[in-house]
């Protein structure tokens, strides 16, 4: 058993504490050990869970501890939000870097064309050919896995980041005295 396993039990008594027990391991252990100290139990999730289930005063002690340590709990929530934001920034940076590295490569186009072709073929098969009953689950599984891939590939081309990359190319060409007609690899967007 770990601290995350007792988060719902603790959350039923002191709701603001539960996300901290389910967060990063260092934060969860720190909060868990403080809860154990407040309850007077061993510093283990099992001991805390047992105390909360057996001792009616343990719930009151936990609530009192949460009230006394509300600033620390608030700081813990801020830390969780900061970690989530950092993770999101890293993911966005990774996407941006991938787009920057592959912006002029033929592979994203080829993958998108292949995925859309596969989706069109799947739809054609569904409309024009009878599907045996024993293969229906397989078709549903394939379609369910293919649709998000097609969506992701199409999103790559129509997202605002892709538009921003195209505008950046156009601005670079304009600053060099070229026009899009002189640079055939630069797509233009109507109304941009």
N, C-alpha and C positions, 0 to 999 in steps of 0.2 A: 504494500500500500504506500502511496506517496501523498503529498499535500494536495495535489490536484483531485485525488479521489474523495477527499472530505470537503471540497469546496461547496458542494450543494448543501451538505449538512450545516456547515458554518454559515452559508448564505441565507439559510432559513432563519437564522437568529440575528446575524449582523450582515445584511445584504451587501454592504459596501466592501466587505472583506473578501468575499468569494472570488471576484476577478483577480485579486492579488495572489490568491493561492493557486489559481490556474495559469498565472503568468510565467515569466522566466524563472528558472529553477532557483537562482540566487534570491530573488525577491520572495518567492514562495517559501523557501526555507527560513528566511529572516522573519517573515510574518508568522509562519507556523510556529517557530520557536518562541516568539513573543506571546502567541496565544497559549502555548503550553505553559509558559511561565505565569501568565495571568490565571490560568486554571489550576496551577500547582500540580501538573502531571509531568510525566516523562516527555522528553522532547521528540516524540514520534507521532505520526498521524494516527496510528492505532490508539495510542493512549488518549489523545485529544478526542477522537471519535467516541471511544468508550466513555469518557467523562461526560461528554455532551448527551449521550444516550441514557446514562445511569443516574447522573446527579442533576436534579432540577435546578440547583443553585449555579451550576456551571453555565447555563444559558444567561443568567443574570450577570455573572462575572464576565462573560464574553461581551455582553452589551456594554457593561461599564468600561471594559478595556477599550472597546471600539470608540466610545465617547471620549475617553481620555486621550486616545491616540488618533483622533480624527484628522489632525494636521498631517501626521505621518501617512495615514491612509490616503489622504488627498494627494500627497506627494507621490505615493505609489501609483495612483491612477494617472497622474501626470507623466510619470516615467513609462507606464504602459503605453500611453498615447504617443509619447515621443518615440518609443521603440517601433510602434506600428507605423508612424510617419517615416522614420528612417528606412524601414523595410519597403514602404511604398516608393520612396524616393529612389532606392537602389533598383527596384523593379523598373521604374520609369527610365532611369539612367541606362539600364541594360537594354531596354527597347530602343531608346534613342541611339545608343551606340551601335546596336545591330542594324538599325536603319541607315545610319551614317556609313557604316562599313559596306553595306550591301545595296546602297541606293542606286548604283549604276550597273549592278550585276544582273544577268539574265535569269538567274535561278528563281527569285521570287515571282517573276512573271510566268515562268514555266510551271512552277508549282500551282499557282493560281489557275492557270489554264487547265492543267491536269485535273485538279480537284473539281472545277466546274464541269468539265467533261464527264468525270465519273458520276457526279450528281445527275447530270442530264441523262446519262446512260441508265442509271438506277431508276429514275422517274419513267423513262421510256419502257424499261422492262416491266415496271409495275403496271403501266397502262395497257401494254400490248401483248403481254405474255401471261398465261396462267401460272400462278405460283403454287407448287405443291404444299399441302398443309404441313408437312414435316419440315419445310424450309421457311415458313413464315417467321419464326423467331429469329432465324439467322438474318433475314432481310431487315427486320425491325432493328436488330443489333447493328448491322452495317449502316443503315440509314441514320440511326441515332449517333453513331460515331463519326459519320461523314459530314453531317450538317454543321457541327461546331467547327470542323476544320475549314469548310468552305466559308463560313461566316468570318473566321479569323483571317483567312487569306483575302477576302474582299475588304474587310475592315482595314487591313494594311494599306490598301490602295486608296480608300476613301476617307481615311482619318485626317484630322486637322494637322497632325504632325507631318504627314506626307504632303499635304498642301503647303505647309510652311517650308518644307524642303524644296518644293518646286518653285515657290516664290523666291526663295533664297538663290536658287540657280538663275532665275530670271534677273534678279538684282545684280548678281555677279556678272552675268553676260552684259547687262546694260552698263555697268561700270567699266567694262572692258571695251565698250563701244560696239558690241555685237548685238544682233537681234535674234529672237528665237528662230527665225527662218534660217539663219546662218548656223544654228546649232540644232540639228535634227533630233537629238536625243532628249530634248527638254520639252515635256508636255506642257501645254498651256491650259489654263482653266477658264472657261467662259465666265465673264463677269468679274474676274479677279484683277 
